[in-house]
């Protein structure tokens, strides 16, 4: 005999309640049903009962209790078995009015044990199947209430026969504008329209044919003809091992798609601008970088700290500006220089709230050329105001001497003339330097030229030795060292040489050397005379002049500007004399 178990009694056994007047029959039946949880009753049916068995003597007494139990258990079956002596047909005639209301089956006794066991097992099975069906029915009702009340549109279709809709919740009807009678029995392709993407239609069709889950974003149309974007997910429903239905979950994402289109337009605009743009979180982590930023700062800057782009001092200044912008909710500006290419950028930090979170939008504008032009203007201003004025004052003063004292002695006249001539030559030298420097090309925007600096030194230095025969000149260079050089590279070398001679005298030792450092090639001119004055050196290294810090001429400024125009660097060192180094990109 099969043993039935249940889940809601203490020990899990099926509970059978006995109502007998005959103690002997009750005892025999209890022994036969020992595998069940057997209890007795004489009034109301105990809770948790799965099957009631009564004899004819007790039936009239417990009939009302059985009827009440069966009524209370609906829609779950509450089976009751009447056990009585006599012919079964006669028993059915006798108790026929009670069948269905108080009892469900009649078993005549005596009877074989196997017959009684089979009858009990069948009634218990009926009870368990009824309870399972009730559970499924309750779940379906729960799911139905959940789907009916969901804001998301939900439909159910058959898995075959062109997938007609068999269920549509209120959310679907509200979303699409259709009435329930408009949609039931139809394939939901009626939501598609002229601008529905064909590839998306194909994807849906192939997934349904393969009976697979699928998620798409599809352009559908309401009953009014208004288009809307539908986020659709279709899930197959399996019943008895095979797919019987599909459930479609649908969400109106029209507003989200509109925001995405706006965002895409903004992204295209942001990507099209030449200025680097970054989005930082409050800790300074880069969350977004446009193409210009990726080119300037590196392609792998996203999810890295923005401070890593700068040296320690500038990183601190950057974070100060970032924190102040967030704390004061105001735009801050900061000039910073990239360590690699020495370009100067004006960073603008603007706090914003993006998707509910505080962020800082950073726009960096390359102001290197602006700053260089300002540097050059300050130098040219000094040349006009200082050098030109001083020399003209010299000329004017000595000219006055000649004019006011026409009868002066020859020595005085000669001295004044020599001083006038020297001042004029100095002014002409400045003008000639500027003219020669600018003959071929402008300082900025040079593509540069590939030049073998070792060969340049080999060819140029001998000519300079002819001009300065008293100088002790040494050259140190490899066989070849090719670099990207300004068009005026020969001019630069001559001016460095001239400057070394002016500073140390004709008899000084001058070393012209070329050093290949793989990524850069250095052209150095060293003299062992007096060190370049600190005031001039500081002006050249900072890139600007002040009334108190300035150079005596313009030649070294022209050299520096030329070198920086091709991405090189200019440096002055005063150890054991003066060394001016031009670092140029190697080829």
Secondary structure, DSSP 8 states (H G I E B T S, - for coil): ----B-SSSSSSB-EEEEE-S-HHHHHHHHHHTTTSEEEE-SSS--TT-SEEEEEHHHHHHHHHHHHHHHHHHTTS---EEEEEES-HHHHHHHHGGGBTTTBSEEEEES--HHHHHHHHHHHHHHHHHHHHHHHHHHHHHHHHHHHHH-SSEEEEEESSTTT-EEEE-HHHHHHH---HHHHTTS-GGGG--TTS-HHHHHHHHHHHHTT--EEEEEEEE-TTS-EEEEEEEEEEEEETTEEEEEEEEEEE-HHHHHHHHHHHHHHHHHHHSSSEEEEEETT-BEEEE-HHHHHHH-TT-TTSBGGGGS-HHHHHHHHHHHHHHHHHTS-EEEEEE-TTT--EEEEEEEEEEETTEEEEEEEEEE-HHHHHHHHHHHHHHHIIIIIIHHHHHHHHHHHHHHHHTTT--HHHHHHHHHHHHHHHHHHHHHHHHHHHHTSS--STT---EEEEHHHHHHHHHHHHHHHTTT-EEEEE--S--EEEE-TTHHHHHHHHHHHHHHHH-TTSEEEEEEEE-SSEEEEEEEE-SS---HHHHHHHHHT---SSS--S-SHHHHHHHHHHHTT-EEEEE-TTSEEEEEEEEB-
